[in-house]
Amino acid sequence: MTGQEFTVDACGLQCPGPILKLYNKIKEVQDGDVVTVQATDFGFTSDVEAWANSTGNRLLSVDTEGGMIVAKIQKGTAKKAEIGAALGKNKTMVIFSGDLDKAIAGCIIANGVIASGHQVSMFFTFWGLNLLRKNEPVKVKKNLVERMFGWMMPRGTHKARLSQMHMAGMGTAMIKSIMKKKNVASLPEMLQTAIDNGVRIQACQMSMDLMGIKHEELIEGIEIVGVATMLAASDDSNAVIFI
């Protein structure tokens, strides 16, 4: 039976602000009460579902009204940790770096996990987000600071360079040449293979906002999420890999 209804205004807050406001309100209300959260953070759409599933609360609906996300959550009995419960074999990866060699390693691991019959999510944040940008420029509305960030940061997998021995481009060109001779897939091919095989490729909404990266600039097949989504995935994993 539905209890009382409450409203939380989280508009204007970036991840994890909306989730934190929801969490604090849920603690105050009684089982069966419904909390309506209003937010403008696009990542909240994914986060609220992941959060509800991992905490034992019930997500009643998620709608977008005039650019505002409205989610209704009914409080339930919080999940309790199962002592000694076996972890799954899924993996969660946090891709913080945009370096070519580190990105290749991440994609190799991710595709290996999928090939083993398990699930893996790759959460791209800060400099790692550049790997998800389209290689060609996209016309989007930006302010001066956002345009400056876009000019200074490498765009897409083609512009990624080695973390060491880049040597003004010679080292990066050499490793790409060797990969081709050894019949090793290129980074763009590895990333696309990961997407095609079901790897969850996630972009951090908060980092996108800080760095002025727009949704339209990202390649196809990307989820825009917040930290709660990444943490929910890590709950079902036996390893969190930070690259």
C-alpha positions, -999 to 999 in steps of 0.1 A, spaced: 0 0 0 13 34 -9 20 57 20 26 94 21 42 112 -9 72 136 -7 91 157 -33 128 163 -35 142 191 -57 176 182 -70 176 204 -101 209 220 -108 229 194 -88 256 173 -105 263 137 -98 263 124 -70 241 153 -57 206 140 -68 214 105 -54 226 118 -21 195 140 -17 173 109 -25 193 88 -1 189 112 28 152 116 21 146 79 20 162 76 54 136 100 68 104 85 54 86 52 63 83 20 43 57 24 16 62 61 13 68 75 -22 96 101 -29 94 121 -61 128 134 -72 132 162 -97 167 165 -113 184 179 -144 215 157 -143 211 133 -173 231 106 -156 204 104 -129 181 85 -152 204 55 -151 217 61 -115 182 61 -99 174 27 -114 207 12 -103 204 28 -69 169 14 -63 178 -21 -74 209 -22 -51 192 -7 -21 159 -27 -21 137 3 -29 112 3 -58 115 25 -88 79 33 -99 86 55 -128 112 78 -146 100 105 -169 114 135 -187 93 166 -185 106 198 -202 143 188 -198 137 178 -162 140 142 -150 112 131 -126 116 98 -108 92 82 -83 107 58 -57 88 38 -31 107 30 0 112 -7 8 132 -28 31 169 -21 27 190 -50 15 213 -65 40 247 -78 30 250 -116 29 279 -127 50 302 -150 31 282 -147 -2 303 -156 -32 310 -128 -56 303 -132 -93 330 -132 -120 320 -99 -136 344 -70 -138 341 -33 -134 367 -10 -150 374 27 -144 391 43 -173 407 74 -160 435 77 -186 433 86 -222 467 72 -231 469 48 -261 487 20 -243 465 20 -213 433 22 -234 445 -8 -254 451 -28 -222 417 -19 -209 399 -29 -241 419 -62 -243 409 -70 -207 372 -61 -214 370 -82 -245 387 -111 -227 361 -109 -199 332 -110 -225 349 -139 -243 349 -158 -210 312 -155 -207 310 -128 -181 299 -92 -180 321 -61 -178 314 -24 -176 339 3 -185 334 36 -167 352 64 -186 360 95 -165 381 127 -169 409 121 -195 395 87 -204 364 105 -219 385 117 -248 386 82 -261 349 82 -265 348 114 -285 341 111 -322 372 115 -343 357 142 -365 346 176 -350 309 180 -341 291 213 -342 277 219 -307 270 250 -287 297 257 -262 310 287 -242 346 299 -245 361 278 -218 344 246 -231 357 254 -266 392 258 -252 391 225 -235 380 209 -267 409 224 -286 435 213 -261 423 178 -255 429 150 -280 397 140 -299 389 103 -302 409 71 -304 429 82 -334 446 110 -314 454 89 -284 492 87 -278 516 66 -257 520 74 -220 558 69 -224 581 71 -254 557 91 -275 587 110 -289 568 137 -306 545 111 -323 573 88 -336 568 63 -308 531 62 -311 533 58 -349 558 29 -344 536 10 -320 506 14 -343 528 1 -372 539 -29 -352 504 -37 -341 493 -37 -378 522 -60 -387 514 -83 -359 477 -84 -369 467 -68 -336 434 -48 -339 437 -11 -336 423 8 -306 392 20 -325 385 -16 -336 390 -29 -301 366 -4 -287 340 -11 -313 344 -48 -308 338 -43 -271 306 -23 -278 294 -49 -303 300 -78 -279 279 -62 -251 305 -44 -229 288 -16 -211 306 16 -222 298 43 -197 306 80 -197 307 100 -165 282 128 -166 299 150 -141 333 148 -159 316 156 -192 301 187 -177 334 198 -162 353 193 -194 327 207 -217 320 174 -236 285 172 -250 265 140 -256 265 147 -294 303 145 -295 304 109 -282 304 78 -304 274 56 -307 266 29 -280 276 50 -249 257 52 -217 258 85 -198 257 77 -162 268 88 -127 289 71 -100 259 52 -85 257 32 -118 293 23 -116 291 13 -80 260 -9 -87 280 -27 -113 309 -32 -89 286 -49 -64 281 -77 -89 319 -79 -97 348 -97 -81 372 -70 -93 373 -33 -99 402 -24 -123 414 12 -123 433 23 -155 
